[in-house]
Every structure is written in C-alpha cells, then in structure tokens.
Amino acid sequence: KSPVALSRLRTQVKNATRTEASAGRGAPHFVQLSVFKVEAEWCKPPCQELTWEKAAAKPAKDDPNYVLLELCIWASEQRLALYRFDDEWQKVAESAYHGLCGGKGWSCPEVAAHRESAKVWDASWQKGLDDKALSKWLGDHLSQILQQQVYTYSATHYGLAYSGHGSRADGSLFEGMVQ
C-alpha cells in the first residue's frame, strides 16, 4: 500500500485551516501544484539560471480564479522548495540577460536570488538517506505541503503535475522517489 496515496492525503486535509477564504479573498476556482525534479545534470548547484521555472506562464498576483504553486525537488541540494511566482516575477525573469545579469549572460547569482524571492516554503533532508527513508521523508513533506500550502485555498478544483524523467509504472511518484 502506497503511504502517500493522494486520496488519503485529500481526506486528511478536509478540515485544514482555510486561510485564503478566511482572509476575505474568496476561494480560487483552481489550484495547480506542479512538481519538478532538478538534478545537478540539469542545473549545477547552486543553480543560477532559469530552467524549469519557464515551463508555465505565471498568473497575475491576485488572480481570483487560478493559483499556481511550483515545487522543486532540488535533488543534489537535498531540499524541497515551494514557489509562488506571478506575472511580475515572470517579466523580470524573462529579461534576466540584460536585467538581472547586466548583459553578461543568462546565468548569475541574481537569477537565483530572484527565484528564491518567490519561495513560500522549504525543507531539507539529510544527505545519505537510503531510498526507503527518502521516500518516507518526501511523502511526509508532500503531505505537509498539501495541508499547509495547497488545500488552504479551499479551491473548487486541484491539480497535480510532475515534470521529470522516468517512471516505474507502479504508482510511485516523482521518478519512483515516493513509493
């Protein structure tokens, strides 16, 4: 039995605090959690360029209908980071070459700082965890993210998407990292 079945996670958070709705903003129609796994081969740490962040157009900051949350599994840094980018963030990112990096390239410390300025949550795991321990750690933290960051929006609908390589076709998540 999968310890991180999404249906079980959804049931666990039925009574989660509804911060967005209680803040008077109302609930969005759709909240999307997109997950990306970044290995050192994709972007050498510390990652100072935009890669996965360009995958989706970013919604307006206070879009009443759509919230996009993006979770990155920084595998070589042993950390998870959840970001909420908006259209203003995207405008700055799109002009990183001349703006953030001063015309010297697309990769610079300011790009990393810009990305991290949109971080809303993060956690790090111990280096050297075996597959089973890492799977449990990731599953526990995914549950925490869903409870504390995703389902608090009280949206009408939720989506989960993963962008990465490989699949075991066994119901595990994120290239088999979460069993």
C-alpha positions, 0 to 999 in steps of 0.5 A: 500500500502506497503511504502517500496515496493522494486520496488519503492525503485529500481526506486528511486535509478536509478540515485544514485551516482555510486561510485564503477564504478566511482572509476575505479573498474568496476561494480560487476556482483552481489550484495547480501544484506542479512538481519538478525534479532538478538534478545537478545534470540539469542545473549545477548547484547552486543553480543560477539560471532559469530552467524549469521555472519557464515551463508555465506562464505565471498568473497575475498576483491576485488572480481570483480564479487560478493559483499556481504553486511550483515545487522543486525537488532540488535533488543534489541540494537535498531540499524541497522548495515551494514557489509562488511566482506571478506575472511580475516575477515572470517579466523580470525573469524573462529579461534576466540577460540584460536585467538581472545579469547586466548583459553578461549572460543568462546565468548569475547569482541574481537569477537565483536570488530572484527565484528564491524571492518567490519561495513560500516554503522549504525543507531539507533532508539529510544527505545519505538517506537510503531510498526507503527513508527518502521516500518516507521523508518526501511523502511526509513533506508532500503531505505537509505541503498539501495541508499547509500550502495547497488545500488552504485555498479551499479551491473548487478544483486541484491539480497535480503535475510532475515534470521529470524523467522516468517512471516505474509504472507502479504508482510511485511518484516523482521518478519512483522517489515516493513509493 
